[in-house]
């Protein structure tokens, strides 16, 4: 599949690996003469405490990087498409800038939910106007603000947000 265009390099992994890695939860579309139904039946809301929807005014705007050691995120693009990147925080105060983020291309045309485990920083760049992304979070807003690590969008390299010409 062309949805994961970068893979964490074996020689750049942190000495202590995260217990989980970001992964996609499958979804789908059902279309008939009545309309369209979008679903992700393998997703459970058991741990979700809140959600928020983000829509950038420009496709050039990158929102990144934002990490949590305790909080998990689930990411669903409901309109448009986006590059979403996640990178393991080997040291939340001064993470290794040589670790390669894992990139995912998410699209409303191919519904799936990206699970970003605790211990990762993440960010996104919309690929088309009108892109809307729902973030489901396992932490309350109060918990999240106490577990908050932010880094510049280019901390792990600006090329993570580039469209790869083929």
Order of alpha helices (4+ residues) and beta strands (2+ residues): beta-beta-beta-beta-beta-beta-beta-beta-beta-beta-beta-alpha-beta
